[in-house]
Amino acid sequence: KPKIDSGNFTWIEADFNKPDKIAEYCAQIDENQIDAFISNAGTIVIEQTSEVSKSSYDKTFNVNLLSPMLLVAELKEKIMNSVIITISSLSDRIPEPDVAL
């Protein structure tokens, strides 16, 4: 955990490869309003296109797309007036060898 000495910060450790746990993670947030929402989850699997496994695909889909969408849906009432920042990578625009997803 990062060492942040503030009563205005809540640290929640979450595994976004488990989208069925999103509601459980969100239940740890006691505040009624979230001032800033930063989405920075992402993963990459190093595999050749011809060898991508279903588990690799599922992990990439869950972490990069499904869980962030479920997180926003679960917190929509708390983030209605928030500053929302989404951080993405360049991996979808700059091809690399052995990076199929």
Protein Blocks (a to p, Z undefined) as FASTA:
>chain_A
ZZdddfkbccddddfklmklmmmmmmmpmbfbdfbdcdfbdcdddddfklccfklmmmmm
mmmmmmmmmmmmmmmmmmmmcccdddddfklmmccehilZZ
